[in-house]
Each structure stands twice: as C-alpha cells, then as structure tokens.
Amino acid sequence: KTTKITFVHTTSVQFVLCRQMCERLDLIARFVRFLEGYYIVLITKRRKMADIGGHSIYKIEDTNIIYIPNDSVRITHPDEARYVRIFQNVDLSSNFYFSYSYDLSHSLQYNLTVLQTSREPSDTEELNTSRCQESFDIFEEEGLPTQVVHGVRNEPYSKYVWNVRLLEKVKDIVHPDWLLYIIHGFCGQSKLLIYGRPAHVTLIARRSSRFAGTRFLKRGANCEGDVANEVETEQIIHDSSITSFTSGRFSSCVQVRGSVPLHWSQDISTMMPKPPIRLDQADPYSHVAALHFDQMLQRFGSPVIILNLVKKREKRRHEKILSDELYPTITNLNQFLPPEHGIEYIAWDMARYTKSKLCNVLDRLSMIAENVVKRTGFFVNRPDFYCHTLRPDERWGDLGGIVTPNGRLQTGVLRTNCVDCLDRTNTAQFMVGKCALAYQLYALGLIDRPKLQFDTDCVRLFEELYEDHGDTLSLQYGGSQLVHRVKTYRKIAPWTQHSKDIMQTLSRYYSNAFSDADRQDSINLFLQVFQPSESKPHLWELPTDFYLHHSDTMILPQHRHSYTHWWSADVLMFLPLPSDEGQNEENSKRVSVRRVNRFDESIDIYSEFFSPYELTSFDDMFSIAMTNSAREFMPKTVGLDPSPFTVRKPDESAKSVLGNKSSKEETVLQRKTAASAPPPPSEEQISSSSEDDSEEDREDDTTASQRSTPVKLSDPTHEDPPKHLPPVRETYGLNLSAFPPDDDVLVYRRFAHLGQNQHKVERHQESKKSERIINLVPVSSFSSASVYEVSAPDVDARSRDVFQSHVETGRGWVRTLCQEDVLMYREYIRNRYM
C-alpha cells in the first residue's frame, strides 16, 4: 500500500499511520502483461508472522492469477502459456511479506523519526466523517468538536519493494487502498520473558530487487552501483508490556550484507565446485563502488564500516583477487571524503582463523562487534533511564550514534561480505547482533549491564532466530541451507552435523548447476527486468541477461558522476545523519498529510490487533503460538533460575530435556542430575584467548554463573542444618549498613517454614495436625476466622434489596420506577434538551 502510517506525537498535531480499508478482501499484489492481455494477481491467503506496536506483518500464503479481458475478445499467442509458467516459478508463498499499516521497506528509525517532522495538512483531501458514530447517547458530552488526527502518507523505498514496477501503470488509476507493496526476504519474531515481563525480538530481512538473482549468475555489482545478494537486516526489540506505538519502548539496529562492489563474475561452464573468479571490467576511478557507497551514505549516513571476510592467504589465488582490488578502491574514495566521514575498512580472514586450534573465531568477532556498535550506535525511541546515570557502565559511555531528547539515533551501518555472503557473513552478523542486543536490552531497562553470554536462554533464542534468517536467505540465493553455522565456529557442533553439511553442500552444487538458470529467468520476468514483446527475442532465446541488468551498455550515459565529488549533492550537508531522513524539498515530496476522523477504520489499530468482531480461538492467536523463551528454551528442571540471562549447560534446554523423556525414572534422574551439577563454565572460561574482557568482568561473570547453579529443594523428612542467607549485594544489588536483626531473620524463617508445610494440613481433621504447623493468633475482625477459612459478614436488609433488584433487572424483570426516579429523569431531560 502507498500509505504507511505510524503513531507519533508532535507539539501541534497528532500523526497516525493509516492502514488499508480492504484488508478482509483480496488485495492486488500486481498487474502483469506478457504477449496477450493483462493479468491481475490477488493475495487470497495470509499468515501473521510478527507484530510491531499493534501493526501486524503478514506472510503471503496463497495467490490467484486472473486474466482480465473476456475470453470472447482474447487473441491467443502460442508462447503465452510458457511465459505464465515461468512467471509462476517465483513462488509468492515463499518468504514474501506485507503489512497494512507498517512500512516494511523502511527501517523503524525512519518510521518513528522522519514522520515526526512538522508538516502542513493537505487541503486536497476532505475530512471523512461518514464513519462517525451515529447512535444516540444521552450521556454524550455536548460542545466537543469532531476528533481529528492527521495521517502521514509516504512512498515506500522502491529498492526493497518487489512489485513496484508491476504497479507503476495502475497506481494513479486504482485506489491506493487496493494496492499492496510486498518485500522479499525473512521475517521472524520471538518472545523473551524476563520474570514475566515480555519483550519481542523481531528480525526483518529486506532483499534488494535490483540486480537480484541466483548465486553464480549474479556476482559483484551492475553499472548503477547495485550489488548482488544485497540484504538489509534489522533487529527490533520491543518492550511488549506496552503495545502502543506512541507509548511503547522500541529499539532497532540495522546491518547490511552484499557482494563485493566490483565488476566480477565466475564462469560456471566448467562444472567446478569453485569456479575461478575473474574481473570483467577495469574500473580505475572506482565509478561503480562510488555509486554503491553513495546509496549507502544517503540511506544510513556515516560511518560506513566494511567487514571483508574473504581469504587473504591461498595456495591458488582465488578469493584474494577481490581483497586486492577492494582495498585500493576504498582508499581512492576516501581521499575525497572528509576524514571524519570516511569509509572504514576491516579485513579479516575468517576461514584461516577457523582452521587454527589456538584462535577463537567468535572472540575475535566479539571484539569487532563491540567496536562497530560503539561507532554506529543504534536507535531507541525513549531517553536514557536515570539509573544509567546513577550506576553508569563504562561501555555505555563510549556508545556512538546521536543522542536526542527523545532517545538515540543510529548513524552509519556495518556492511559485511565474503564471497557468497552466506555462511561466514551470517555468523559475523549474528555476533554483531548479539552485541547490539545486549545494548538494546540495557537501553530498555531489561538488564543491568550491556553484556550477554552464550548458553543463556536469551542468546539461544536469538541464535535460533538468526539461523532461520540465514537458512532462508541461503535458500533464496544459494539453493541450500547454511553449511557452517554458529555452533560450527564455536566447535561444539555434534558429529551428525558433518553429514548434514555434506548434504547441504551437494544440494547447493546441484541447484547452482542445474536449476539456477530457470530461477534467474523467473526472477527477471517477475521483476520486469525483461518485458516480453513481439519485436524482440523471447526470454529463453537470450544467451545472457548481462544487457538486461547493465543499462549503460546499450545507450550512452547522459550524465556522469564526478570522479572526485562522487557523492550526491545533499549527502555531506546531513552527515553523519542520512540524507534520506533530512528535511529537504525532495524528501517532503514523498510525504503528505491528510486529515482523518478519529473513528476511521484506517487508523483503528485496536480492531486490527485485538479483532473484537471476529470469532477467534485463543490457542490459535499469534501471541500464543510464537516462539517463547520460557516454553521453548528454559529447562523444565526443578529449582533452576528462570532468568533468560542465566548460563545453562550446553545441552540443557527445554527441547533437549523434554525430548528425551521416556519414563518417570528418567525424569527423576534428570532432575537429580541438574540439582547436583556444578555451575556451568562462563564464556570467558570456555574462551581462554578472549582479549576484550577485563578482570572485573570476569569476576562478575563468575558470580553470575554461580548464581545460576540449580538449588536442591529441602526434604521435609530430612532437614538440613540452617545456613546463612546469601550476601545482600548478590540478592538486591546493594550493600546494607547492617545485617538484619536476629528477630527479623527468625520471623522470616518461620514464614518460610509455614509455606513449606501448609500443603500437608487437612482442613477437616484437626486431630491430625502436624507438629510443624505454627499456631497463629487470629487477627480477623470476623467472629470465626482462621488462616484457612472465614465466615461471611452480615448484610443489612437494604443492601440485600438493592442486590435483589439488580439481579431481577438483569433477568428482564424490570420494576416500576418510583416517583422520585421519574422526577429525577424529567429534570435531566429538561435541563439538557429543552
């Protein structure tokens, strides 16, 4: 849809994001024409995948393609059916997403900050009052004006919209509520429960629709600076105890992956697993890379940090060709940029470190991630908590980005690449996301220090989300799931994983060799890169699609970028902020304001989220079915700390414990084993070569791991000798001036003793009272009361009459009004309406 609206408050008006009116009907996803008439593609089935502040995100489950012209006037063409089959090879039910009220093509930072800028409402759109409440209410207040809010309508970012070309010819004819813009990539959401306080962790991946294709057929960049396999990944943390978009607390962090921005390719005609890399065109002035990084500066600001993971030492020169060409390119571009906004380049041979037994890959990635997050920062829509000032953390003070009165803004982005941008890239992005997740949870007040360890429920949930994200993107581009995962680089993967890796490698090779060409033709036709015509060859007759994706090879360019001032005009004016979020004339044209009635359906987020007019099953609700840290990851063993930030044993999770239950004896044995197990090793103890942690952090982590040791429950039949209470600082986070008095400790122990034995008391057999029960003196005001039962108080006759009248009225037995009530009602009507 063309209107993406979000709830934001300004000093003068209230802006809201309108959703589409026709969400219960089939929505138009695209219009397409081959050699005959037009087809209309309708979305007929959807499935909810995520929720961001009441705005639902759906996955397309089923579509229907309908031929528009009547069969009586249809002129058949022999190749029409073949084009339809090629078009339908792009499965719309596979990882295509849309939303009625949230702009998926833009980041959360754009949706919550740019739309807050003050703009004048448009005079061209009249206020719609037809949906105003028409029922008569005698208790309605008089003299109140019509409740009006101002809706903000903005255009989507066309780079990540996959049907933008298919809707161009009809977007000015068809009502915008019928049109639906979709993105391709990944969307997943999980619930993190922190002692009952819910937080939603959302991962959204937007795949670029420019220079899109399959693994070996799309490498490098085209003439316009668009790279292959370019995906923008955004992780959103939402304190979901408040659903509102205006009052809720949100945080997001964006990363990018993409092929090396050079003219390079691989020849697949040799049928080799790793075809040789070749540079197709010489680019001495870095023209293509300049166009690519100009786009990134416009969208993300500075600094742009490049993490290059390709190999630097090889027996046969293969990946090193890209590293030797990319570094001089970055150096050439940086000499014209201001030093404070230069492109930062980090080259690290991740594959070589993986083979070494003395090096820990994830420790090194953790150091890089810490430096990256401190440079770019992240987005938060709320100011810092006062506790961050009272108990400052040394990591928090060095955080980058821009601090505003309303929160923090991310400036710049990390761009990660290897050769395929699949396995190594996904692991590196996970480590950066894990570091950013700690800062985001700390900014939202959910943890006390911005650091997370492996083998906690929180990190396990986040790791599973990122593995689903990596598998999905790998299937779209490479034809198979990930071969090397996070556990592979941690060197804790089970032995069965090696056989799975071999099968994934063979699947990827088969897909690249035999099916990628057909998939590439389908993508070219779906994105309208190739448009069928009678005057030119058919799609399957083209020897290559190079000329379809490189437009300047067919025509002479009318305008060339300067080799020295290679960035756009307004980029330096707004840096380090992105120019796409600045206030200028071009950005103002993309956003318009309309007046909307408060009762208009298009802004009724309550009805969209809670669905009060639909018959729904509680078990089928999305909030119940989504992945839950307490249900899916927290061990079910008795006596464990329920915190999702507690370090568990590597094989200890809800899935492993519940999955291996075969008998009652095994369950008891697991509980005894967990209750007597030593504390699990911390991350620093596992990784002996860690370089980024101080001694103070190690002591704190050791203390945290000791707290996570399962506690064995006391047995009533065999009492353990009394033990001292744990240190007060360990329990409450602060030191008291003196230890609690002995009387208070005794009262507390008696209270705990009573709670342990109250389930053994039989209410009606007082003669069998246990000796452990403490006899307490009743303090109730009732005549007969105890800790187990109370007697109801006396109710006077007038109260009983009032209650009896209320019950009879509910059953339809209305009594005749007395004279006093009639006079009171007449006086109210006379004063109000006469």
N, C-alpha and C positions, 0 to 999 in steps of 0.2 A: 504494500500500500504506500501511497505517497505521503501520508501524514503519519509522522511518528511523534508521539506526544509524551511528555513526562511531567509529573507534578513538580513545579518549582515555585518558590515564593520570591517576589521582589517587593520593593517598598511601595510600589504604586498599584500593580495589578497582580493577579494570580494566574499563572500559566499552567495549562494542563495539556496532556497529550491525548488526542482523540484516537479511539480505535475504530475499526471498520464496523459499519452498521449491519453487514450481511454475513456475520461470522457463522450463523446457523445454516447458511445456504452454501452451495458450491461456489467456489471463488475462482476467478480467471487467473491462471498462472501464466498463460502466454497465448499469442496468436502466431501461427506459423503457416507459411505457404511454400510449396515446392514447385511443381510444374502445373498443377491444376488450381483449384480454389483454396481459400483459407481454411485452416483447421483451428478449432478452439480447444485448449487443454484446460480441463476443470479439475480442481482438487476435490475429491469426494470423500476422503477419509484422512483423519489426522490422529496423532497421539501426543499427549503432553509430555515434554521432556524436561522442562525447567520452569521456574517461577522466580522473577526478579521484582520484588516490591509490588506484588499483585499483578504484574504483567506476565502473561503466560507465553511460553515459547513452545511451538509445536513442531513435530516431525511429520513430513508427508508420508502417509501410509498407502494411499492408492489414488490414482488419477484416471481420468477418462478423456479420450481424444475424440472429438466430434467434427465431422465435415459440415461446414456451414451451408454452402449452396445446395439447392434442391437437386435430387438425382435427375430430374427431368431436364435440367439445363447443364448437367455435368458433362464436360468434354474430357474423356478418358485419355490417359497417356500411358504408354507401356512401362515407363520407368517410375511411375508414381508410387507403386506399391513397394518398390525397393528402397526408395527414399524414406517411406514411412517406417519400414523395418529398421533402417539404420538410425533414424531418429529415436525410435523406441528402445534402442540398445542402451541408451542412457537411462538407467533405472531411477525414476524420480522418487521411488520409495526407499532409496538407499542414501541416507545422510543428506537430505535436503530439508531445510528448516525455514520457518516463517513465524511472524508474530503479528497480531492485530494492532498492538499498541506500543511496541518497543522496537526501536530501530536497530536491527541486528547488524547492519552494515557499518555502524559507528560504534565507538567504544563507550563505556559507561561514563568516562570523564567528559566526552563530548556531549552526551545526552543530558548530563546533570549540570554542566557549567556553561556551555555556549548558549543554551536555551534560557539562561537566567538574564542575559543581556536585555536591557530595556528597549522595546520596540513599540511603535505606534500601531494600534489595531487597524486592520484594513477596513475601509469604508465600502468595499465592493460586496461584502458578504453580510446579509441581513441576519439579525438575531432570530434564531429558530425557537419559537415559543409554543409550537404545536404539541410538544411532549410535556408541557407543564401540567401539573396535577389539576384535574378538572373536577374532582369530587368536592362536595360541600362539607366544610368542617366548621362547626360553630365555635370551636376553641382556637381557630386560626387567628394569629395576631394581625391587626389591621395596620395599614400605613407602611408596611415594609415593601421596598422596591423588589423587582424581579432579580433573583440571584443570578449574577452573570460572572463567568470566568472567561479568560482569554486563552484560546487554544493556539499552540505553536505548530506550524506545519513546515517541515523541512524536507529537502530532497535527500534520497539515500546516496551513499558513496558507491558510484557505479562500478568501481573496480571489483568489489566483492559481491555484486548482485549478478546472478547467473541468467536471469531472464530480462535484463534491461533492454537489450536490442529487440527482443520479441514483443515488447510492449511499447516501443517508441512510436509506431504508426497509429496506435489507438489510444494513447494516454490522454490526448486532447479531445477525444470523442466520447469515450466511455467514462462514466462517473468514477472518480478515484476510489470510492469505497469498494468497487468490484475488482480492482486490480490488486495484485499481491506480488510483492517483491520477495524473492527467496534467495537464500545463501546456501552454499555447499561447504561441507567440512565436518565438524563434530560439535555436539552439544551434550554435556553431561552435568548432572547435579547430584550431590550427596549431602546428607545431613550430619553435622558434627554436634553431638550432645555433650555439653560441658556441665556435668552435675545437673542435668535437666534443662539447661539453657541452650536453645537451639541456635545453630549457625549454619547457613547454607554455603557450601563450597561449589561454585559453578565454573565450568571450563567451557569456553566457546572458541572454536577454531573457524576462521573465515578463509576459505581458499580463494585465491585470486582467479577471476575469469579471463584474465589477459595472459596470453602465451601459456594456456593451460594444455595439459596433455599427459602422456604416459612417460615412463622412466627414461628409456634410451632415445625416444623420439623427441623429447623436449629437454634440452640442456642449455645452460647459460642464459643469455638474455637476447631479446629481439632489438630491433633498431630504435624502439621507443623507450627503452630502459626497463621494460617489464621482464622479470626473470621467471624461470620455470619453477614449479613446485613452491610458489610463494604462499605462505600461510601466516596469518596473524592470529596468535593465540592470546586470549585474555582470561585471566582467572579473577573471579569476582567473589568476595567474601561479604556476606550479608548477615548481620545480627537479626535473625528472623523472629526474635521475640516481638519486634515491631514490624508489621507488614507494610506500612505506609511508605510511599516513595518520598514523601516530604519530611516525615519524622524519623524514618529508619536510618540506620548507620550502614554505609556501604564503603567498600574499598576494592580497588581493581589494580591490576598490574598487567602490562602488555609486553609481549615478546614477538619476534618475527623470525621466521626461517625462510630461506630461499637459496636458489642455486647461485654459484659464483657469477657475478655480473660481468661476464666477458662473452665474446663470440667463440664458443667452443662446443664440441659435439663428440659423439662416439659412434664409430662405424659398427653396425650390428650385422652386417652381411657376412662377417667371418664366423658367426655362431660360437663366439668365445664367451665364457662366463664374465670376463672383464675385458671388454673391447678397449683398444688403445684410445687415449684422449688426444685430440688434435685441436689446435686453434685455427678456426676457419678464416678469420679476418684480422688483419693488423689494425690496431687502434692506438696510434702513438699519442694522441691527445686525450685519451680516456673519455671519448664522447659518450659511449653507451653507459659506462659507470657513472658519469656525471648526471645523465638523465635519471638514472635509478636513485642515486642518493639525493637528488633534488626532490623527488617524490617523497622520500623518507623525511627530509627536513620539513617539508610542508605539512606532513601528517603528524609527525612525532616531535619535532623540534630537535634541540641538541642537548647532550651529545649523542651521536650515533656510534655505538660501540660494535665492532665486528669481532666475533669469536670464530676464528678459522680453525677447524679441527682436522683438516686434511693432513696426510702424511708428509713429512719433510725429509725422511731418510728412506730410500728404497734401493734395492739392488738394480731393478729396472725402472727407469724414470717413467712414472705413471701419474700419480696424484701430485707429485712435486711440480709438475708443469703449471698447475693452477696457482700454487703458492708463489712460485717465482714470477708470475705475471700479475697477481693481485696486489702484492706489496708495493711495487713501483707505481701502480695505478693510484693507490690511496695516497702515496707520497706526493704524486703530481697534483692531485686535487686539493690536498691540504695546504699547499704553498700559496693558494689564492684565498683561502678562508681565513677569518680572524682566528688567532691561536686559541682563544677561549671556546670557540665553537667548532674546532677541528674534529675530523673523523678519527676515532680511536681504534687501533688495530691490535688484536691479541691473537697470536698464532701459537697453537699448542697441538703437538702430535699425540692425540688421544690413543690411537691404536698402539703406538710404541710403548706408552706408559702401561697399557693394559697387559702387555706380554711380560713386563718386568714383575718379578716377585717381591721386589723391595719397595715398589711405589704403590701408593694407594690412589687410584684414579679419582674416587669421589672426594677425598680430602683436598686434592688439587682443584677440582671443580667447585668445592665449597669455598675455597679462598677466592676464586674468580667470581663466584656468585655474590659473595659479600661485597667485593669491590664494585661490582656492577650495580647492585641495588643502592649502594651508598652514592653512586654517581647519578643515577636516573631518578631515584625515589619511586613513589607510587601515589595513587590517587586515594584520598579519603575525603568524604563529604562532611566531616564534623571536625571541629578543632580538637587539639590535644586535651587529654584529661589532666586534671590538676595533680593527680597522683604521679604523673610523669615528671612534674616539676618537683614534687616532694621527694620522690625516690628516683632520681634520674639514672638512666642506663648509658654507659659510655658509647654503646653502639648507636643509640637513638640520637645523640647529639651530632654525630657525623653524617646523618642522613641527608641525601641530596633532594633534588626537586625544588619546588617553590612552595613556601608556607603562606597561606592566605588566611584572612579572618574566618573563613568558612571551612578550612581544612588544609589539605595538601594537594598539589598537582604534580603529575609525572611529567618530566621534561626529558626527552630523549628516549632511546629504546635500544635493546640488545638485539643484534642481528646475528644469528647462529647459522653456520653452514658447514657441511662436509661435502662429499662428492654427491651422494644421493639425498642428503638432508632427511634421513630416516632414523637409523638406529643410534648412531653417536649423537646426532642432533637432539633426538628426543630425550636421551639421558641427560645431556647438558641442560636442556630446557627444564627438565624435572628438578635438577639441583638448584637452578636459579629460582624456579617457582617455589621450592621448599624454603629457601632463604627468604623470599618475599612473603610467603605465607606466615612465617614467624613474625615479621614486622607488621603485617596486616592485622593479625590477631592481637598483637600488642597494642596497636593503634586503636583497636575497637574495645580495649579493656578486657580481653578474654584470657590473657596470660600475663604473668608478672615480669617476664624477660623475653626479649625477641630472639629466642633460640629454640629450635626443635631438634629432637634426636630421632634416629632410626629406631625401628621396632616399637614405636608407640602407635596407638590406635589412630591417632590423627594422621601421622605420616603414612601408615599403611593404607588408609582411606585415600589419601592424596596420591599415593603411588599407584593404586589400582585405577584411579581416575585418569592419570597420565598414561598408563599402559593402554587403556581403552582408546584414549586420544591418539597414541602412537600407532596402534594397530589399525585404526580406521584410516588415518592419513596414509599409512603404508599400503593398505589395500587399494586406495584410490590412485596412488601414483606408481607403486612398485608391483602391485598384483599379488602381494602376500602380506602376512602379518610381520611384526617385528621379529628379527632374528636374534639380536642381542638386546636384552632388557636390563633394567636396573639391577636385578639380582645377579645377572651375568657379570657386571662390572664390580659388584660387591663380592663376587666369588663365593656366593652362598647358594647358587642355583642347584637344584637336585640333579642327580645323574640322568634322570629321564629327560631333562631339558635339552641335553645334547642331541638326542634323536629327534626331538621336535624342531630344533634349529636346523638340522639337516633337511627335514621335510619342508620347512619354510623356504630354505634356500633353493631346493628343487622346484617348489611351486613358483617362486619368483622367476627363476630361469625359464620355466615353461611359459609363464604368462608373457614375459618380455619377448620371447622368441616367436610365439605363435598367435597370440591374441591382442597384442598391443596395437597393431596396425588397424584392426577393426575398431578398437576402442577409440583410437585417435580420430578416425573418420566420424564416429558418432559425436565426439566432443566438438569437432569443427562444425558439424551441421547443427548441433544443439545451440551452440553459441553464435550461430550465424556468421562465423568466420568465412564459411563458404555458403553462398546463396545460389541454389540451382537456377539455371536459365537455359533456354533453347539455343542461345547464341554462343555458348561456351561448353567445354568438355564436362562430362559428368565427374562426380567426386571420385569414383573408383577408377577413373581413367587417368588421374593425375599421378605423375611419377613421384612427386614430393609435395609437401604442403609448405615448403620454405617461403614461397612467394605470398602465401596467404597471411603469414604472421610477420612478414617484413615488408611493409608497405612502401618504404622508400626505394626498394629495388625496382619498382615498376614506374615510378614517377620521380621527377626531380624535386627535391625539397625546396619549398619557397622561403623557409626561414631556418636559419642555423643558429644554434646556441653559440655564445661566445666561449672560446677556449679558456679564458681567464675568469670571467664572471659567469660561471656555468650554472648558477642558481637562479631561481625566479626572482622577480622584481621585489616582492614584499617579504621574502624569507628573512633576510637579515634584520628587517625592521622589528620583527616579533621575537626573534631568538632570545633566550632559549625556549620560549613557548612556540608551539607550532602555528604557522600562519593560517592553517585551516580553522583554527579556533579563535583567531583575532577578529576584531571589529573593523571591517573594511567594506567597501561597496560591493565587492564580488561575493563575499560571504553573506551580506544582507539580502542579496537577491535570492539566495537559496532558502531563506526562512521567511515565512509570512505569518501574520497573527490574525486570528478570527475570533469573533465573539460567540460564545456558546452558552446556552442555558444550563443552569446547574443540574437540571433533571434530564439532560440529554443523554440518550443511551450511549453515545460515542465516548463519553467520559465516565461512565458508570463502572469503575473498576471493582466496586463491591459485588455487583452482579456477575461480573466476569470471573472473579476469584472464588466466591462462595456458591454461585449458581443456585440462588434460593428458589427459582422457578422450575428446576429440573429434579427429576427423581433419580437420585444417585445412591450408590452403595458405599458405605463407609470403608469397606475393605478395598474398594477399587479407587479410592481417592489417591491422587498423585503423592500427596504429602505422607501418606502411609506406606505407599509402595516404594518410595525412593530409598536408595542405599542409606543405611543408618549405622553410625559408628558403634552405638551401644548394642545393636542387634547383630550386625554382621562381623564386627571386629573385636569387641570387648570379650575376653574369655568369660565363660559361664562358671568358672570355678569359684567356689565359696571363699569369701574372705579377701578378694583382690580389691585393690584401689580402683574405683570406677572412673577415675580421671582418664580422658583420652590422651593425656600427655605423660602418662606413666610408662616407663620402659618395660616391655614384656620380653619373654624368651622368644627367640626367633621362630619357633614352631608353635607358639601359644597364641591362638586366636579363636574366635567363636566358630569359625568354619572348620578349623582343624579339630577342636575339641568335640564339637557336635557331630562332625562327620565320622569320627572313629568310635562312636558309641555302639557297642554291640550287645552289652549286657549290663546289668546293675553292678556286678562286681568290677567291671572295667571303669565305670563311672566313679565308684568309691575310690578305686586305686588312683585315678587321675586326680581326684581332689586331695587325697593324702600326699601325692607326689608334689602337687602345686603348693600345698600348705607348708611342706618341709623343704622346698627348694631354696637354694641360696639366691641372693639378689642377682639379677641378670647384669652382665657387664655393660657399662656405658659405651657410648660411641667413641669416646677418647681412648678407652681401654682396648676396644677392638682395633682401632686405627692407631697404631703406635707411631706412625710418621706424620701425625697431624701437626701443622705449623701455625694455624691461625687461632689457637685457643690458648688463653693464659692459664697460669696455675690457679688463679681464683675461680675460673670457670670449671676447671677440673674438680676442684673441691666441691663446688655447688652441684655439679652433675653427679658426683659420687653420693652426696647426701640425698639427691633426688632418687637415685636408683635404690638406695637403702630404704627410703620411704615406700617404694613400690613393692617391697617384699611381702608376699602373702602372709596374712596373720592367721594363725591357727586358733579356731574358736575354743573357748573353755568348755570343758566337760563338767556338767553338774555333779557327777558322781565322784570325780577326782579333781579336787580344787588345787590349783597351782598356788604357790606361795605368793603373797602380794608383791607387786612390782611397782617401782616408781613410775610416775607419769612421764611421758616424753617431754623433752625440753619445750618451753613455751614458744621460743622462736621458731622451732620446727613446726609447731601446730598453727600459730597465729601470725607468724612473720614479724614479730617484735618481741622485745625483752621487757618484762615487767620488773618493777623495782624490788619486789619481794616475792617469795614463794607463797602460794595460798596457805592460809591457816589450816591447822590440823582439823578443826571442826568442819570447815568447808569441804575438805577432802573426804572426811567421814560421811557427810551428808551425800556427797556425790557417789561414793561407793555404795551406800545404802540404796540410793535411787537406781543405780545400775544393777544391783543385786535383785531388787524388786522386779525390774524389767526382764531379767533372765528367767525368773521363776513364775511369772504371772500366768504363763500358758498351762501350768500344771494344776491350777486351782480349779476345783469342781465347785460350781456355784451353789448347788443344792445339797451338797454333802459337807456340812461344816465340821462334822466329826472327824473327817479325814484331812484336815488342814495340814499342810506341810509345815515342818518346823522352821523352814527357811523364810516363810512369809512374815513380814514385819507388820505388827498390829498398829495401825494408824488411828488417831482420834478423828472422828468425822467433824468437819468444819462447815457442813452444809446447813443452810437455813431451813431445809425441809425437816419435817418431823421424823421421818425414817429414811435414812440415806447411808450409803457406804460407797466404797470405791468401785463397786460392781453394779449397783442399781440405785435408782432414785424413785421417789413417788411423785406423781404429778401434782402440781399446786391446785388449790381450789379456784374455780372460776365463778364470778358472780353471775346473777341471772341476766343482767342487761347485756353483758358480753356474749352470753350464750344466745340471746335473741338476735343480736347483730350477726353472729356467725350462721345461725339457722336461716336467717333471711338471705344471706349471701349464697348459701348452698341452694336454696329454693330458686333464687333468681338464675343461678347457673343451669338449673334443670328446666327452666322455662316457666316456672310458677311465679309470675310477676304479681306482686301485691299492689293494691290500690294506693296511690300516693296520698299522704296525709295533707291536710290543708296548709301546713307550714311549708312543705316541699313545693306545692303548687305556687304559692305566693313567691317563694324564692326564685323559681324558674321564670315566672312572669316578669319579675323585676329585672332579671338578667337580660331577657329578650328586649324589654322596653329600653333599657339603657344602651344596648348595643346596636339595635337595628331601627329604632324609631326616633 
